[in-house]
Amino acid sequence: MKNFLLLILLMVGLLISCVQEPRDQTILVVFAHPDDETTIGPVMNKYAEHNEVYLLLATGGSFGVTEHAGIPAGDSLVEIRKKEAACSCEALGIHPPIFLGIQDGLGLNGHGNFYEMEPLLKERLLEAILDIDPDILITFGPGGDTGHPDHRLLGAITTEILLRENLIDEVDLYYFSWTKEQAEKYKMWNLNYQDESLLDTRISYEQKHEDAAIQSIRCHKSQYTEEAMEFWIQLELDDPSNVLYFRSFERSRKVRGHL
């Protein structure tokens, strides 16, 4: 009888320990255009192994016209870029891309009315965040990668939404950034960077994650020539460090009466 009761207690204890094990995290990456995800492709692939990873894209990239593709701006280009983003997500092993349907340019490059699009962007972005309910959210920091105004604006608005709705304690917010050394590696893109000492989150990845990211790069044929892709990919392969950098958002919980 004692042995039977002991067995029951052990089974109950095992059940409780299983229930209390931490669940896989939900990670939401918020970027502006199809192909922005290539900046952190290896990390997305790494975390997709044990987590739910989503890519949210504010625009369809309708003004991302390139000479080699010969596709005019507008809906035809959006459809192609949506397919390329889906291809990229599949290569990275993450959920299919989610598009907010906001016009490319976000009103800052002479396209559309910013004061009409901004409220719509905020509304759709909040809906998506609440629907996905992420544990972790990654977006562009102040540098905005290449400094593209859409990148900067989206990072700022995403931060604003989390602060406005008091979600910042429920979601761990991280800003992606390059280091000066990495910016030097990709000189042709004139990347912005932060001092490495301020980037408190450094994520290493393996060759298999880089391989998946390389496949995702190759999906974006409307944006990069074969020559440009292979040059970019070779730069990645020649870099043995395999680390990407992020800065976590930290807020003070202390209320001060002075600066």
N, C-alpha and C positions, 0 to 999 in steps of 0.2 A: 504493500500500500504506500509506504514511504517513497519507494522508488518511483511509483506511478505519479505521486504528487510532485516529486522532484522533476520528473520528465515534463509534466504539465507546466511547471514554473519556468523551466528552461525554454519551452516552446513559446510561452507568453513573452518572456524576455526577448527572445529572438524576433518575435513579431513586432514588439515595440521598437527595437533597435532598427528594424527595417523601415518602419514608418517614419522614424526620426531622421533617417539619412537625408542629407540635403539633396533636393531635386536638381536636375539639370537647369542651368540658367538660360534665360532668354536674352539674346543680345540683338539690339537694333542699331543698325548703321544708317545714319541720315546724311545723304549727300545730295548734290544738286543735279548732276547729269549722268546719263549712261556713260560709263568708262571711268567715273570718279572712283569706283570701288577698286580699281587696279592699284591704287595707292597703298591699300592695306590688304591686298589679296591673300598673301601667305597667312596672315593672322586670322582672317576670316575662315580660311580653310582649316587651320589648326583647331580653332574653337568649334567648328561645325562637327568635329568628331564626337563631341560629348555634350553639345549644347544646341539650342535652337537659334539659328542665326538668320536674321531678316535684313534685307536691303531696301531702304525707302528712298526713292528718287523724286525730288520735287518737280523736275521738268522732264520732258521727253527729248530735249536736246535739238529742238527744231531748227536752231540757227547754227548748228555745228557743221557748217558746210566746208568741205575740203575739195581741193582741186582734183586730186587723184580719183575720188569717188564719183564726182560729177553729178551729185544728187542735189537738186535745188532745196532751198529752205522750205519748211512746211510739213504737212502731214505725211508725205511720202518718206521723208527723212526720219520722222518720228517713228513710223512703223518699222523701219529698218533698224533703228537704234534700240527700239524695244526688244526686237528679236536678238540683237547682239547682247543686250543686257541679260536676257534670259539664258543665252548660251554661256555667258560669263558666270552667272550664278550656278548653273548646272556644273560647270567645270570646278567651281569652288566648293560644291557640295552643300550649298545653302538653299534656303527657300527661294522660289521665284521672286523677281523684283516686284515691288509695289510702287506704282506711279501715282503721284498726287495730281497730275494733270494741270500743273501750273505752266503758263507760257514761259518758254526759254527766254532768258534775259531778265526775268523778274522785275521788269520795268526800269532797270538801271542802265541798259544799253540802248535806249531809244525804242524799245519794243513794248508797246502796250502802256497801260496806265498803272503805274506802281501803286497808287493809292486805292485802286480797285483790286489789284492782285494780292497785295499784302494781307488784307483781312481774310481773303479766301485761302491763302497759304496757311495762315495761322489756324483757321478753322479746320482745314483738312489735316494739318499736321497734328493738332491736338487729338482729333478723332482717331488717327492712326496710332498714336502713342497709347491712348487709353485702350484701344482694341488689342494691340499686341502685348501691352502690359510688360515692358521689358524690365529686366533686373539691371541691365547695363545698356547705356546709350553712347554711341561714338559719333562724333561729328567733327567738322573742321574747326580749328581754333582761329584766333585773330589773323594769322598769316594767310589762311585760306589756301594752302598748298601753293599754287602759282600766283596767288593774290587775285584770282578771278573774283569780280564783285559778287557773283552768285554764290560762290563758296563762302565768302566772308559774311554775306547777308544771311545765308541759311544757318550757319553756325550760331550767329547772334540771335536769330529768331528762335531757334531750337532752345537755346539757353533761356531766352525770355519766357518761352512757354512753360518750361520746367519751374522757373521762379514764380511766374504769375499764378500758376495753378498749385503752387506749393507741392510739387512732385519731386523736388530735389532730394528729399530724404528717402524717397521710395526708389529712386533710380540713381545708379552710380554713373555720373557723367564724365566722359573722357574726351579730350581734344587731341586729334592726331596732329603731329608736327614733324617736320624734318629737322635734322641737326645740320650744323654748318658743313660738316664733313659730307653728309649725304647730298646737300645742295650743291656742293662742289662736284660731286660725282655726276649729277644730272645738269650740268651747266646750261645745256641747250634749252631747258625749260624755265630758267630764271626763278627757281623755287625760293620761297620764303622759308625762314628757319628760326628756331629759338635756341637760346643758350642751353646746351645739353644738361647743365646742372639743374635746370628748372623742369626737365622732363622726368617726372618721378616714376613713370611706368614704362618698363622696357621689356618687350616681349620677343623672345627668340623663337625661331622656327627651324624645322628640318628641311632637308632637300625635297622630300615628298610634298611639303606644303608649297615650296617654291615652284615645283613642277606643276602643281595645280594652278598656281597663280599665272604661270607662263601660258598655260592653255587658255586661261580667261583673257589674257592680253590679246591672244590671237583671234578672239571672237570679234574684236572691234575693228573690222576691216574698213568701215566707212570713215574711221577717224585716223588711221595710221597706214602708211604704205608698208608693203612687205619689208622694204629696206629699213624703215624706221623701227618696225617691230623687232626685227632681228638684231639691230644695233642695241635697242633697249634691253632685249632679253640677254644678250651677251654681257652687258654691263651687270645685270643681276647675277649671272652665273659666275662672273669674275670676282664678285664681292663675297668673301668668305664669312663676313660678320653675321649675316642673317638675323638682324635685329631691327624692329620698328619701335618708334618712340611715341609716347602719349603723355599728356598732362592731365591729372585728375582735377576735377572741380572740388574745391574745399571751401566751405563757408564757415565763418566764425559763429559760434552759438552764444557768444558773449555780447550783450547789449551795452554799448558804450555811450557816455554822455559827452565825449570829446573825441577829437581826431588824434 
